[in-house]
């Protein structure tokens, strides 16, 4: 019997829990958590994401600051802005919304962020600590996936997990987390990508498939064994004339045909997406409380 993993509902529950914690912190005389975001240019997807993040800050009782720059901002100007945020004692955590314009080195920008304020979890210090199982800021999408597995009590120990995609933002970190000695975790993980032969055969053996390729409808019904758990990370905009926006979001999984075979599956939208944003809020709370990196 297929069951939906409702990321939207879970995210709403977690935001309420965070807001409760913030209310208690403020009552104790501590300052409100403060998240800042740097947004460069006017990319539609990035604009939407940042708007969602600002709204989530309000719902959690956080203070938020949005710093906007045009596409022609220099790398030096961005680095100076990061230095100011690093040094500002009121800012607990901040993010630089990716992607950035071509003339700016994303890696240089990420490495300029103080890892103790790196609530996106992209700094090499946080990535390195995660890979050896130390406390760190875990990047938001992998953390959201792990939270869903945990909250839905989906067994992962001893399972065969296939991760489709090897990006630094999702594929690599989620594969690391799924193999850690933890719950959820303790899975046997295979990572597949564009150079992997026999992807269909490999997927057919998986108890859990985490699809993070950015390729709409890639996972088809003949790739999924009965009773598998499917986590769909894909969010590709595809044209849809019937929608006011002119597009709809499509996942990496052919949901209509795959869902009937699964034990659990995340929808798109309403699955992993809302969990990504709430995980960023969770990291910001951890930063404000100095839970990961005590001063």
N, C-alpha and C positions, 0 to 999 in steps of 0.2 A: 504493500500500500504506500504510494508516494506521498511524502509530506513536504510542505514548503518550509524553507528556512527564511523566516521573515526578518530581514535585516532592518527594515524600517521600524518595526515594533521594538526590536531589541535596542536599537539606537535611541529611541524615545525613552525607554526604561533607563538606560545608562545616563542619558542627559539629566533625567530627574534625580538620579542618585548623585551625580556630580553637583547639581544645583543645591541639593541638601547639604553636601559637604561644604560648599562655598558659604552657604548661609551660616553654618556653624563656625567656620573660620573667621568670618567677619564679626560674628557675635563675640568671639574671643579676642577681638581687637587686632586680628591679622589683616593684611591688605588683600584686596581682591586679586585673583590671578589675572595676569595681563599678557595677552597674546598679540604680537604685531605681525603684519604681513607686508611684504614688498611685492608689488604687482607692476610688471613692465609691459607697456603696450596695451593693446585692446583685443587680444585673442578671445573669441567667443567662449570657448571652453573654460579658459582660465578665469574670465570675468564671472562666469556662473559659479565655478568652484569657490572663488574667493567670497562671493556674495553668500553662498551657503555657509562658509566658515564664520563670517561675521555674524550671521543670524544664529548659528549654533552657540557662539560666544555669549550672545544675549540670553539665550535659553538656559545656559549654564551659570549665568551670573558673573561672567568674566568681563573685564575691561578689554576692548580691542582697539587697535590702531592700524589703519591702512595707509601705507606710503605708496603713492603712485608715481611712476616715471614713464616718459614716452619711449617709443621704440629706439630713439637715437641716443638714449642715455649711454654714457661711456662706462666701461668696466671700472675705471677709477672712481667715478661718482658712486657706483653701487657699492664698491668696497668701503668707501668712506661712510656710506649709510649703514653698512653692516657693523663697522667699528663703533658707530654711535649707539646702535642697539646693543652690541656686546657690553658697552660700558654703562648703559642706562640701568640703574638698580631697580627701577620700577617695572622693567620689561622682564618677565620670567622666561618667555620663550618666543621665538619668531621663526617665520618661514619665508623663503623666497620662492614665489610661485614659478614652477617650471612649465613649459620650456621657456628659455630665454632667447633673445635675438642672436643670430649667428655670430656676430662680432664679439660676443661675450663668452668666456670660458665658464661653463656650468661648474666644472670641477673646481676651478679656482674660487668661485663664489661659495660653493658648499664648504670648502676647506677653510674659508675665512670666518665662518660662523663658529662662535664659541660652542664647543660640543655640549657644554652644560645647558645651553639654551636651544640646542638643535632638536626641536620637538618633531621635526619631520624624520629624524633618525637617519639622515643621509651622510653625516660626517663619518670619515673613516674610523674615528675612535669608537663611535657608537656601533658601526657595522662590525668592527673587529671584536668589540666586547660581546655583541650578540652571538658571533660565530663561536666563541668559546664559553658561552653560557653565563656571562657576567651581567649584573644589572646594567641597563642602558635604556635609551629611548629607542624603541622598535618602530620601524617605519609603519605608517598608519594603515596601509592596506593589508600587509601581512598580519599586523596585530588585530585588525578587524576580522580577518578570516579565522584566526586562532580563537578569538572571543566567541564567534558564532559556534565553532565546534565545541567549545567548552560549555556555553550556555544551553546548547541543545543536547548535551551529554552524548555526543557522537563518539563512539569508541575509535581511538586511533592506534592504540598500542598493538604492535604486531601486524598492522594492516599494510597492504601494498598501496603506496600513494604515488600517483603520477602527476608531476607538475609540468604543464605545457607552457614554455616560455622561460627565458633566463635573464630577464631584465634585472637591473640593480634595484629597481623599486619594488618589484613583486616576486618574480620567479626565483631569483637567488635567495633572498631572505626567507621566503616562505618554505623553501625546500630545507634550509638550515633549521628552521623552527620545527618542522615536522619530524626531523630526525633527532632532535635534542632529547635528552633523558628528562622528560617532563610530561605533564598531562594538560592539554593535548600534546602529542608528540610520540616518540618511540615507534615511529613508522619506518618502513623500508621504502626509501624514496628514489624514484627514477625521474630525472629531468630530461624532457624532450624539447627539441628546438628545430630550426629549419634544416639542420644538417643530420637529423635523426632518421635513419631508414626504419621502415616497419612501424610507424607510429600507431597505426590502427591495432596491430597485434599487441603492442605494449599496453595500450589503453584498455584493451579487452581483459587484461589480467588485473586491472586496478580495482581496489576496493573504494578508493577515493581518487577523484580526478579534480585537480585545481587548474582551471583553464585561464591562462593569462597571456594570450598571444596577441590580442587586438585584431583578430581575424574573425569577422562575424559568421556565426553558424558553422565553425570549423569542426566541432565535435558532433558527429552524427550518430544516429541510433545504432548503427552497426559497429560502433567503437566502444559501446558501453555494455558491461555485463549486468544481468539482472541484480537489483539490490544495491548497486553502486551509489556512493555519495558524490554529488557533483557540486563544486563551488565554481561559479562562473564570474570571473573578474572582468570580462570584456565589457567595454562601454563604447561602442562605435556608433557615431551618428550616421544613420542611413536615411536617404530621402523618403519622405512620406507625405504625399500631397493632401492626405485627409487630415493632417495635423496643422494646427494654427502656426506652429513654429516652422513647418515645412520639413521636419525630420522626426525620427524617433530613435531611441537608443536600442541597439541590438547587442546581445552578448556573444561570446565565443561558442555558445552551445545552441544547437538547433532545438530550442526548448520544447516546442509542441510535440516533437517526435521522440525526444530523449526522456522527458519527464516521466512518462508512464512506466519506464523500466527501472526508475531509481527508487531508493529508499528515502533519500533526502536530496533536495535540489534548491539552489538559490535562484530567484527570479532576477531578470534585468528589465527595467530598473527595480529598486526596492530590496536588493540583496546585499551585496558587498559594498555598494556605493555609500549608503548612509553610515555604514560601520567605519568607513575610512575617515569620515569627518569626525565622528564621535571619538575615534581613537586619537586623533590629533588633540581633541579636548582633554582626553585622559592624560596624554603626555604633558599638556600644559599644566594640568593640576599637579602631576608628579613634580614638574619643574618648580612650581610655586611652593610646594611643600618641602622641596629639597629632598625628596624621597630617594632619588637615584644618586645624585651627587651632593651629599651634604657639604656645606661650605667649609 
